Amino acid sequence: MSKEDILNIFLNLDNISTKTSGKYTLEESIIRELFWEVYNSDCDITIPPFFKNIGSLTLSYLDSKYSPLIRMVDVLSNYIYVNIKKGNKLDEFLKFYFPF
């Protein structure tokens, strides 16, 4: 994959409503981060875009009741969240499940 490739992104997301104080929608944020240059005022640097050619961005919001994949990700993310809040290290867990 190169910066010149046209990138098509398909994301399956949990449809649980979450509120943020963000200025942009999730779709806008993804596009801004991947395809626009970003200025970091703290470091006074401009970060070039990762990719130059926007293809498509498809966000699918799924109910975990009907999607085993979303349900599995929900359980995994809750496990990680709870362990981080407790101060537990997740090094061994991550090495086991993500050996790459």
Number of C-alpha atoms within 10 A of each C-alpha: 7 9 12 11 12 14 18 11 12 11 10 13 15 18 12 10 6 5 6 9 5 8 8 11 10 12 11 11 13 14 16 14 15 17 18 16 15 14 12 10 8 6 7 8 10 11 12 14 16 14 19 17 15 16 10 12 15 11 13 12 13 16 14 17 9 9 12 11 13 19 16 12 14 13 11 11 12 12 11 16 12 11 13 12 8 9 9 10 11 12 8 10 11 12 10 10 8 8 8 6
